[in-house]
């Protein structure tokens, strides 16, 4: 008698689960067609598409898992004002800054109560206690709802939670109706005026206080980081060899290190447990904005040892967040992107085949521009500057008559357009007459990019766009501010967009998409009946197979 044939049994272990195959291989379970119980929206501040491309092969944990989903390596923050507040405002609203009103981190409203004093994007200046440096944190200036608000409108049982080191990241991702919101202030996490810290936030603050009291050793150097360990002279100091040793009692150094992201995820994980996020009948939203990449990029640049260590730690930190959700058995969908990219410090770029990278000339400062306009026109404003502004938006003093204001604006345009460090400059009138751009953001001209972040009240009388490679920091401050972003160029506009859910079929689409596509993509998966025209972006089909996730 012949013995029965025993089928071959294979157990294939991957980094993301165990697939058992009996006989012939079977496909992994497909992504569920039902809405997930939790949306996890991760923003990595200053995480450019260039950084993603440079380090993606070294990731082994959270960022490795996300690359097993729908990968869009060329996501665009398509507007010109590539700053934290505008960038975060696009992620879960699905609209451009020109529509959301969030055109910069700070702006001026010369005809309003503040006059020539700045307004912070995430403050409610109607409260007398608020100032740009110590704001009463609010989404007051955000003109549109977020995904979490759409969910709460559809089902009030949905919770909308946001955590970050930055208050503006919390409110721009969470919006006006946030069930819990926490950000870093001073030496621990804080919340909205009149609110109290939850037990989870109190415990995390206690752990941070304990760590700050004793300090911490430097991070170990990953093998792939050895080539980046090179000192670069910047001003009177040097960068490129730091490993984030933490002296006792230095919360600012804690913040500008991988420890900040770790604390943010610690709090996010604790809030998942405390609020049972993703474990109720309604879908919840958890927004997690990780700010350390931005702080490190500003303090040390994007290409040194410091950033290499940060990329390794970021991968581990995101891995801890995803593993925590796995352990709770939550059905979740993750999207990861960034508010903007970044440019390395010009001192290092000069040594690495980019001599065109330089610091902005002092002649383009507000005081110098004001003097230049006065010299051209003979106009004077007693006890005040003729021209004021920052970040590319410049205003002419409202004390001038309308005719003199026009003369001053024309003179300002002539001065900056003659400067070789300026790529383009537009009057507010020119941008008002420019249609909102459409089509591939990769192909937009500079006026299109400026128009996408122009607001008739909040934008300057003149919008100035610096030439490629110009760092708008005339004098570097090593350890805090030597490199930045905010330009209309693709090193600041292009960011990764990654979607992952259990069962998703992996694919990579290199063609450009936009961060304003995230909200309509998630809204379709959630089956939200959002009114046509609510989004500037389009739904992306992230299934990678026959099913169309935009047709839910």
DRENDONU-976677 format. One line per 2 residues: their letters; for each residue x negated, z negated, y of C-alpha. Coordinates in steps of 0.1 Angstrom, whole numbers. Each point is the difference from the previous one (the first is absolute). Layout:
A) X/Z/Y; ...
END
This chain:
XX) 0/0/0; -14/10/34
XX) -4/-27/26; 21/5/32
XX) -18/13/30; -5/-27/26
XX) 3/15/35; -30/-4/23
XX) 5/-27/26; -19/1/32
XX) 0/-26/28; -14/14/32
XX) -7/-26/27; -3/11/36
XX) -6/-20/31; 37/1/7
XX) 16/-8/-33; 1/5/-38
XX) 14/31/-15; 5/0/-38
XX) 2/34/-17; 12/4/-36
XX) -9/34/-14; 1/24/29
XX) -5/-13/35; 32/-9/19
XX) 4/2/37; 0/-33/20
XX) 34/-11/12; 11/19/30
XX) 5/-16/34; 34/-16/2
XX) 27/20/19; 15/-33/12
XX) -11/-15/33; -29/-25/-3
XX) 7/-37/7; -29/-2/24
XX) -17/24/25; -36/-10/6
XX) -13/18/31; -37/-5/5
XX) -18/10/31; -38/-1/1
XX) -9/-1/36; -27/27/10
XX) 0/14/-36; -9/36/7
XX) 3/28/-24; -38/2/3
XX) -4/-35/-12; 24/6/-29
XX) -19/31/-10; -34/-17/3
XX) 10/-30/-22; 28/11/-22
XX) -22/6/-31; -14/-36/2
XX) 34/-17/-1; 8/-18/-33
XX) 30/-22/8; 30/3/24
XX) -11/32/17; -9/15/-33
XX) 35/-7/-13; 16/16/32
XX) -20/31/-7; 20/4/-32
XX) 32/7/20; 9/26/26
XX) -32/5/21; 1/17/34
XX) -36/-1/13; 9/17/33
XX) 27/-21/15; 2/4/38
XX) 6/-25/28; 7/32/19
XX) 1/-13/36; -29/-3/24
XX) 2/-38/6; -15/-11/-33
XX) 2/-38/6; 14/-29/-21
XX) 34/-4/15; 10/37/1
XX) -14/6/-35; 18/-29/-16
XX) 32/10/18; 1/33/-18
XX) -4/-14/-35; 35/-14/-7
XX) 21/15/29; -7/36/-9
XX) -3/10/37; -28/10/23
XX) -11/-22/29; 17/23/25
XX) 33/-11/-15; -8/-36/-10
XX) -14/-8/35; -32/-15/-15
XX) -25/22/17; -30/-24/0
XX) -10/-36/-7; 5/-7/37
XX) 14/21/28; 11/-3/36
XX) 34/3/17; -9/3/37
XX) 36/1/11; 10/-31/-21
XX) -5/-37/6; -36/-1/-13
XX) -11/28/23; -37/7/-5
XX) -3/-28/-26; -1/11/-37
XX) 29/-4/-25; -8/-7/-36
XX) 18/20/-26; 12/-30/-20
XX) 11/-23/27; 32/-8/18
XX) -11/-3/36; 35/-10/10
XX) -11/-35/-12; -20/-16/28
XX) -23/-16/-25; -12/34/-13
XX) -32/18/10; -20/27/-16
XX) -27/-25/-11; 25/-26/-12
XX) 32/19/-7; 34/-11/-11
XX) -1/22/-30; 30/23/-4
XX) 10/35/-9; 18/3/33
XX) -18/33/9; 7/17/-33
XX) 29/24/7; 9/8/-37
XX) 7/-19/-32; -24/-4/-29
XX) 6/5/-37; 6/-37/-5
XX) 27/1/27; 17/30/-16
XX) 0/-19/-33; 15/-32/16
XX) 27/21/16; 9/15/-34
XX) -2/-34/-17; -5/-32/20
XX) -14/-17/-31; -32/21/3
XX) -29/-19/14; -25/15/24
XX) -34/-18/0; -33/9/17
XX) -35/-16/1; -32/11/17
XX) -29/-13/21; 16/18/29
XX) 33/-8/16; 6/36/11
XX) -4/12/-36; 26/-25/-11
XX) 27/10/25; -7/37/-1
XX) 4/1/-38; 28/-26/-2
XX) 20/8/32; 26/-20/18
XX) 15/-18/-30; -27/-17/-20
XX) 8/-28/-25; -36/-13/0
XX) -29/12/21; -35/-15/2
XX) -32/10/18; -34/-15/8
XX) -4/-20/31; -30/-21/8
XX) -9/-15/-33; 31/5/-22
XX) 32/18/-4; 28/-3/26
XX) 36/13/2; 26/9/26
XX) 8/-23/30; 24/-26/-11
XX) -7/5/-37; -17/-24/-24
XX) -26/7/-26; 13/2/-36
XX) -17/-22/-26; -19/31/-13
XX) -15/6/35; -8/-37/5
XX) -19/0/-33; -19/31/8
XX) -10/-14/34; -12/-32/-17
XX) -22/20/-24; -14/20/30
XX) -7/-32/19; -19/-14/-30
XX) -21/31/-4; -8/1/38
XX) -12/-36/-2; -26/7/-27
XX) -9/37/6; -7/26/-26
XX) -30/19/-15; -5/37/6
XX) 18/25/-23; -20/15/-28
XX) -12/35/5; 17/26/-23
XX) -24/24/-16; 14/30/19
XX) -6/-18/33; -38/-1/-2
XX) -5/33/18; 21/-12/30
XX) -22/-31/5; -19/13/31
XX) -3/-17/33; 12/21/30
XX) -9/-10/35; 30/-3/22
XX) -5/-14/35; -21/-31/-2
XX) 9/-7/-36; 3/18/-33
XX) 27/7/-26; 0/14/-36
XX) -14/-29/-20; 27/-27/2
XX) 17/-15/-30; 25/-24/17
XX) -16/-34/-3; 24/-24/15
XX) -14/-29/21; 21/-31/3
XX) 28/0/26; -1/38/8
XX) 36/13/-3; -9/33/19
XX) -26/8/-27; 25/-8/-27
XX) 24/24/16; -26/28/2
XX) -8/-2/-37; 16/8/-34
XX) 13/-36/0; 27/10/25
XX) 15/25/-24; -2/-25/-29
XX) 18/-26/20; 27/25/10
XX) 6/9/-36; -1/-37/-10
XX) 29/-5/24; 18/31/-11
XX) -2/-11/-37; 12/-35/9
XX) 30/15/20; 9/21/-30
XX) 3/-32/-20; 16/-22/27
XX) 26/26/9; 4/15/-35
XX) -6/34/16; 10/29/-22
XX) 19/-23/-24; 35/1/15
XX) 28/25/-1; -11/18/31
XX) -32/19/7; -25/-19/23
XX) -28/13/21; -35/-16/2
XX) -23/15/27; -36/-10/-3
XX) -24/12/27; -36/-7/-9
XX) -20/-2/32; -36/-8/-10
XX) -11/37/-4; 9/4/37
XX) -18/-32/12; -31/9/-20
XX) 1/36/12; 1/-11/36
XX) -27/-26/-5; -25/19/-22
XX) 12/36/-3; 13/19/-30
XX) -31/10/-19; -21/-31/-5
XX) -4/-26/-27; 28/-20/16
XX) 25/27/-5; -12/7/-36
XX) 5/-37/-9; 34/1/17
XX) 11/30/-21; -9/-18/-32
XX) 18/-31/10; 30/19/12
XX) 4/15/-34; -1/-34/-16
XX) 24/-15/25; 26/28/-5
XX) -5/-4/-37; 10/-37/3
XX) 31/8/18; 11/26/-26
XX) -9/-23/-29; 20/-28/15
XX) 31/22/1; -6/12/-35
XX) -2/-36/-13; 34/-7/16
XX) 15/29/-18; 12/16/33
XX) 10/37/1; -18/11/32
XX) -11/31/17; -32/0/21
XX) -9/23/29; -34/-4/17
XX) -11/17/31; -17/-8/34
XX) 8/-2/36; -30/21/10
XX) -36/9/-10; -32/-8/18
XX) -34/13/12; -33/-16/-8
XX) -23/-14/26; -18/29/18
XX) -34/-16/-5; 3/4/-37
XX) 17/34/2; -29/13/21
XX) -23/-9/-30; 24/16/-25
XX) 1/36/13; 25/-5/28
XX) -19/-1/33; 32/10/19
XX) 14/-35/-6; -6/-20/32
XX) 15/-27/21; 23/8/29
XX) -15/4/34; 8/-28/25
XX) 13/26/24; 32/2/-21
XX) 9/-37/6; 30/-9/21
XX) -19/-13/30; -23/31/0
XX) 29/24/-3; 18/-18/28
XX) -31/3/23; -3/37/-9
XX) 36/7/9; -3/-19/32
XX) -31/20/9; 18/33/-7
XX) 33/-8/18; -9/-27/26
XX) 29/-21/-13; -4/-38/1
XX) 23/-27/-13; -7/-33/17
XX) -10/-29/-23; 7/21/-32
XX) -15/27/-20; 11/36/5
XX) -1/8/-38; 5/-25/-29
XX) 5/2/-37; -17/-1/-34
XX) -2/18/-33; 6/35/14
XX) 31/-8/21; -7/-2/37
XX) 23/-7/29; 0/6/37
XX) 9/-30/22; 37/-1/8
XX) -8/-11/36; -7/37/8
XX) 27/23/13; 13/26/-25
XX) -21/27/17; -32/-21/0
XX) 7/-9/-37; 1/37/-8
XX) -33/6/19; -16/-29/-19
XX) 12/12/-34; -13/35/7
XX) -34/-15/11; -2/-22/-31
XX) 7/30/-22; -27/20/18
XX) -26/-28/-4; 6/-6/-37
XX) 3/37/-10; -34/6/15
XX) -16/-27/-21; -17/14/-32
XX) 11/-31/-20; 37/8/6
XX) 16/25/-24; 33/2/18
XX) 21/-17/26; 37/4/7
XX) 24/-12/27; 32/-18/-10
XX) 19/29/15; -19/25/-23
XX) 8/-21/-31; 37/-4/10
XX) 3/38/-1; -17/3/-34
XX) 23/2/-30; -5/-26/-27
XX) -24/15/-26; 10/10/-35
XX) -17/17/-29; -33/-9/-16
XX) -16/-28/20; -34/12/-11
XX) 6/31/22; 14/-17/31
XX) -19/6/33; -10/-30/22
XX) 30/3/22; 23/-3/-31
XX) -19/-31/-11; 4/-15/35
XX) 37/9/1; 6/-18/-33
XX) -9/-33/16; 14/5/35
XX) 27/-21/15; 15/8/34
XX) -2/-37/12; -29/-14/-19
XX) -26/28/0; -24/6/28
XX) 3/23/30; -30/16/-16
XX) -9/0/-37; -37/5/-7
XX) -14/11/-34; -37/-5/-6
XX) -21/26/-17; -8/-3/-38
XX) -25/-27/-8; 2/-19/32
XX) 4/-38/-5; 20/-15/28
XX) -22/-31/2; -27/4/27
XX) -18/-32/-9; 0/-11/-36
XX) 6/-37/-9; -17/-5/-34
XX) 19/-22/-23; 34/7/16
XX) 4/34/16; -24/29/-6
XX) 22/27/-15; 37/10/2
XX) 28/25/-3; 28/13/22
XX) -10/37/3; 20/31/-8
XX) -26/12/-25; 6/0/-38
XX) -25/-27/-7; 26/-23/17
XX) 32/19/-10; -6/7/-37
XX) 8/-29/-25; 8/-2/-37
XX) 36/-4/-12; 4/-14/-36
XX) 32/-8/-19; 2/-18/-33
XX) 27/-13/-23; -1/-8/-37
XX) 5/33/-19; -9/23/29
XX) -15/33/-10; -34/3/18
XX) -6/29/23; -21/8/30
XX) 13/21/29; -28/10/24
XX) 22/17/25; 7/-20/32
XX) 29/-24/2; 8/-26/26
XX) 5/-37/1; 34/6/15
XX) 9/14/-35; -3/-34/-16
XX) 33/-15/12; 22/29/-9
XX) -17/2/-34; 7/-37/-7
XX) 36/3/14; 8/28/-24
XX) -13/-20/-30; 20/-30/11
XX) 31/21/4; 5/-10/37
XX) 25/20/18; -20/4/32
XX) 16/22/26; -15/35/3
XX) -25/2/28; -10/-36/-2
XX) -35/10/-12; -26/23/15
XX) -16/3/-35; 11/16/-32
XX) 5/-14/-35; -29/6/-24
XX) 9/5/-37; -24/-25/-16
XX) 12/4/-36; -26/26/-10
XX) 24/13/-27; 34/17/-3
XX) 19/-28/17; 2/3/38
XX) -1/-35/16; 13/15/32
XX) 33/10/-17; 10/-36/-8
END
